[in-house]
Amino acid sequence: NSLDFKPKGRKTMAGEVAPQQSDTLLPWRQHQSANGLRRQKRDWVIPPINVPENSRGPFPQQLVRIRSDKDKEIHIRYSITGVGADQPPMEVFSIDPVSGRMYVTRPMDREERASYHLRAHAVDMNGNKVENPIDLYIYVIDMNDNRPEFVNQVYNGSVDEGSKPGTYVMTVTANDADDSTTANGMVRYRIVTQTPQSPSQNMFTINSETGDIVTVAAGLDREKVQQYIVIVQATDMEGNLNYGLSNTATAIITVTDVNDNPPEFTTSTYSGEVPENRVEVVVANLTVMDRDQPHSPNWNAIYRIISGDPSGHFTIRTDPVTNEGMVTVVKAVDYEMNRAFMLTVMVSNQAPLASGIQMSFQSTAGVTISVTDVNEAPYFPTNHKLIRLEEGVPTGTVLTTFSAVDPDRFMQQAVRYSKLSDPANWLNINATNGQITTAAVLDRESDYIKNNVYEATFLAADNGIPPASGTGTLQIYLIDINDNAPELLPKEAQICEKPNLNVINITAADADIDPNIGPFVFELPSVPSAVRKNWTITRLNGDYAQLSLRVMYLEAGVYDVPIIVTDSGNPPLYNTSVIKVKVCPCDENGDCTTIGAVAAAGLGTGAIIAILICIIILLTMVLLFVVWMKRREKERHTKQLLIDPEDDVRDNILKYDEEGGGEEDQDYDLSQLQQPETMDHVLNKTPGVRRVDERPIGAEPQYPIRPVIPHPGDIGDFINEVCSVGYPVSCLKSLSSQLT
């Protein structure tokens, strides 16, 4: 069996299938040799089958017939497989299994799928393969059925004002779903309209192939036209308006601002007024006009004072909302120095001017500021004022003139003075001329002096409206004079009754300062003579000396030793001070013994005898009290036995003819404690404790002198007061323990 390719019907172009039923493909053709043998040839390569998209039918529409030349010998069944046949999209193509005619069942869309790859199969009635599968390629032929579509319906771009022709602005892009290799998908651009058409109706042009929009004319001015709206058209078929399909989009082109307009003052002169001595006050507002973009660096104003304020009294701050210049006082002005200021100010922008733009003449203006006079407080030119003065000047001494100055030279005003602070009340000030005089003697050693300086504050007030006042401080440095005599230290001391065991170190304190203090001179007075007889002073250095015994033994007791202390002032001052020295027996270590301390306290032999007699009397009273208590207890016990136990004690009045604990029981004869007759020999004995050299010679603090013998009447009064409340036993025991 041989396969023959017998095309039938009219001849067609390669790759094109006409809807004729006589077209037949013999893909499995076999050749026969000359000797009658059959030689198997390789399968044919079937050319692609082209199918136009959007065909109107009728459907199914035959594309081609596939046949094997073996169909003369056996019955063959034909089928196709692949996308569009038995794979999605399903049944786009079909084949008659007997005749081999292949059909397309519906219109094709190239934009949905541009080609199909199918395989044709030939089998016998039992399903056995008769021929090898053959590849069929079906291409959908494009038609211009899609308009160009812009990526964005609205495009936004910008360009600086004043840009030169040819400046790039933006790019618009349109896509066409048709085949871009054919005219169906070749898009071209053009500008349809431009709004507004100022200053030219063709300010922009567009590259027809790339969609780039550029400027084509000069004259872009944001202050005149801030925005252009350009309608752009995209057409396929290479821009052929007769055959091509078109679409439009909107391009919004914003003209951006450049600093091509310098700021200008709305007037050439401004004026303001400011009170003197005021700061942070706005005295004038400067208004400007700038046609550039508001609240941008090209519009924001910066003000500068270029003349008229060499001392820097003013500055100009910019109001961020209104762009006005606020002339502000930053350094107080003085009416007496300047009554007016003539400022020259200049305004510029934050951003520099564009190339080729010059500053305007109206960018400079003059500002006149008047200064008003106000009442200013008087002030002391030298504050704090320091003067040096010796202490101790007499009352009424003129120290200085502490006067104030009134800065208001153009006002006729009087200044009055008064004291504001004078802690020690030492000073007076003349209310008219400020003359300072002393009201008391100034003492450097006063508690009001700090580091030798006395400080007072004074007030100067004018009679202006309203009144104004200022304060000044006067410092008086007091120079020390020798007006304080030295004082001996210590005031009390203790020493052993035998010499060479210990000594007393003495020094002096002086309220003055150098050179009116040490070195000090310590010496004993010549009167009474017992002082120098019993004591001696040894100099250690300028501030210290030692007091020691001159005699070999001094009876224990308290001695008042006068010592003359002289300072080194000019002239020197001296003072006789008394030091109380307790002389007592000492042990081998040089420490005062307990008995010695009692003896040194000033108790003589008579005092000790009186204390012993008191102790004996108190013990006797204790014994009498004990006997009395026992007797009373015995009588109470006897009376209780005489009472009938059956009697109701509450119904009977028991009378006892005795009382206890009354005045008779406590009526002791305290006169026995006073025995002047028996103590005469003690009192008349010279104890040797209090000596003539104890008497102070000069002015010194007086100390109460302890009596040598305690007065016996004082002890009796003390016992009566304490023991009159009852329980004399405990009272006497307490007194006994205290006395012993």
Stockholm file with secondary structure:
# STOCKHOLM 1.0

chainA/1-740         NSLDFKPKGRKTMAGEVAPQQSDTLLPWRQHQSANGLRRQKRDWVIPPINVPENSRGPFPQQLVRIRSDKDKEIHIRYSITGVGADQPPMEVFSIDPVSGRMYVTRPMDREERASYHLRAHAVDMNGNKVENPIDLYIYVIDMNDNRPEFVNQVYNGSVDEGSKPGTYVMTVTANDADDSTTANGMVRYRIVTQTPQSPSQNMFTINSETGDIVTVAAGLDREKVQQYIVIVQATDMEGNLNYGLSNTATAIITVTDVNDNPPEFTTSTYSGEVPENRVEVVVANLTVMDRDQPHSPNWNAIYRIISGDPSGHFTIRTDPVTNEGMVTVVKAVDYEMNRAFMLTVMVSNQAPLASGIQMSFQSTAGVTISVTDVNEAPYFPTNHKLIRLEEGVPTGTVLTTFSAVDPDRFMQQAVRYSKLSDPANWLNINATNGQITTAAVLDRESDYIKNNVYEATFLAADNGIPPASGTGTLQIYLIDINDNAPELLPKEAQICEKPNLNVINITAADADIDPNIGPFVFELPSVPSAVRKNWTITRLNGDYAQLSLRVMYLEAGVYDVPIIVTDSGNPPLYNTSVIKVKVCPCDENGDCTTIGAVAAAGLGTGAIIAILICIIILLTMVLLFVVWMKRREKERHTKQLLIDPEDDVRDNILKYDEEGGGEEDQDYDLSQLQQPETMDHVLNKTPGVRRVDERPIGAEPQYPIRPVIPHPGDIGDFINEVCSVGYPVSCLKSLSSQLT
#=GR chainA/1-740 SS CCCCCCCCSSCCCTTBCCSCTTCCBCTTCCEECTTSCEECCCCCCCCCEEEETTCCCCSSEEEEEBCCGGGGTSCCEEEEEEBTTTBSSTTSEEECTTTCEEEECSCCCTTTCSEEEEEEEEECTTSCEEEEEEEEEEEEECCSCCCCEESCSEEEEEEETTCCTTCEEEECCEECSSCTTSGGGCCEEEEEEEESCCSCSCSEEECTTTCEEEECSSCCCTTTCCEEEEEEEEESGGGCTTTSCEEEEEEEEEEECCSCSCCEESSSEEEEEEETTCCSCEEEEECEECCSCTTSTTTCEEEEEEESCTTCCEEEEECTTTCCEEEEECSCCCTTTCSEEEEEEEEEESSCCCTTCCCCGGGEEEEEEEEECCCCCCBCSSSSEEEEEETTCCTTCEEEECCCBCSCTTSCCCEEEEEEECTTCCEEECTTTCEEEESSCCCTTSTTCBTTEEEEEEEEEECCSSCCEEEEEEEEEEECCSCCCCEEECSEEEEESSTTSCCEEEEEECSSCTTSSCSCEEECCSSSHHHHHHEEEEECSSSCEEEEECSSCCCSEEEEEEEEEECCCSSCCEEEEEEEEEEECBCTTSCBCHHHHHHHTTCCHHHHHHHHHHHHHHHHHHHHHHHHHHHHHHHHHHHHHTSCTTSCGGGCCCCCSCCCSSTTTTCCCGGGGCCTTTTHHHHTSCCSSSCGGGSCCSSCCCCCCCCSSCCHHHHHHHHHHHHTTSCHHHHHHHHHHHHC
#=GC SS_cons         CCCCCCCCSSCCCTTBCCSCTTCCBCTTCCEECTTSCEECCCCCCCCCEEEETTCCCCSSEEEEEBCCGGGGTSCCEEEEEEBTTTBSSTTSEEECTTTCEEEECSCCCTTTCSEEEEEEEEECTTSCEEEEEEEEEEEEECCSCCCCEESCSEEEEEEETTCCTTCEEEECCEECSSCTTSGGGCCEEEEEEEESCCSCSCSEEECTTTCEEEECSSCCCTTTCCEEEEEEEEESGGGCTTTSCEEEEEEEEEEECCSCSCCEESSSEEEEEEETTCCSCEEEEECEECCSCTTSTTTCEEEEEEESCTTCCEEEEECTTTCCEEEEECSCCCTTTCSEEEEEEEEEESSCCCTTCCCCGGGEEEEEEEEECCCCCCBCSSSSEEEEEETTCCTTCEEEECCCBCSCTTSCCCEEEEEEECTTCCEEECTTTCEEEESSCCCTTSTTCBTTEEEEEEEEEECCSSCCEEEEEEEEEEECCSCCCCEEECSEEEEESSTTSCCEEEEEECSSCTTSSCSCEEECCSSSHHHHHHEEEEECSSSCEEEEECSSCCCSEEEEEEEEEECCCSSCCEEEEEEEEEEECBCTTSCBCHHHHHHHTTCCHHHHHHHHHHHHHHHHHHHHHHHHHHHHHHHHHHHHHTSCTTSCGGGCCCCCSCCCSSTTTTCCCGGGGCCTTTTHHHHTSCCSSSCGGGSCCSSCCCCCCCCSSCCHHHHHHHHHHHHTTSCHHHHHHHHHHHHC
//
